[in-house]
């Protein structure tokens, strides 16, 4: 089962991940992170299909998607 991990300290609340998610499982938190931004949060984890579009669209690399024991990351070549 895919799992979305958001590093809250890195999130700047740009909402790109929320817009990119085809399953609409991400939303914005009402809490503020240490940098002073409202951050993204996972609202419906079981609906995640593991497409990694949230991680790909994040300009701050604050999102990682794990699948079972494997963790996928975007690498720029």
N, C-alpha and C positions, 0 to 999 in steps of 0.2 A: 504494500500500500504506500503510495507516495506521501511524503511529508514535507511541508513548506516550513522553513525556518527563517525568521526575519530577525536580523540583528538590530534591535531597537536603537542602539546608540548611533548607528550609521544612517538610519532612515531620515530623510529630509522632508517626507510627506508630499512628494511631487504627484502622487496618485497614478503614476504611469503603470504600476503593477496592477492596480485595481481596474484600470481600463483595459489592460492586455489580457486579463484572465477570462478565458472562454466560459468557464463554469461559474464565474462571479462569486468565488469563495472568499475574496479579500475585501476588506473595507478599511475605513479610517477609524482609528481609536480616538477616544475623547481625552486620553491621557497625553501629556507632553513629555517628550524624551529629554535627556540631559542637554541637548543642543537647542531646545526650545521649539521643536516642531511637533505637530501632531503626526503620529506615525501610523504606518499600515499595520494591519493585524489580520490573522486568519480567522474567519468567522465560521466556515463550514469545512473543516479539514477532510472528512470522509468523502466529499464530492470531488476532491482533487484527482485529476487524471494524469498528473506528472508530465505535462507538456513543457514545463520550464519557461513558458513565455513571461511569467512574472520576473524570474531571475534574469532573463535576457534583456527585458525592458528597463531594469533598474540601473540608473546611471551611477549609483553609489555602491554597487555590488553588495547590497545589504541583504540579499535574499539568496538562500540556497535551497535546493530541492533534493531530498533524499529518497531513494527507492529501496525499501528493504534495508539491507546493510550497505548499499552502494550510495555514494553521494555524488551528484552530478554538478559540475561547475562549468561556467562559460570561460573558455580560454581564447584570447585573441592571438592569432598566429601571424 
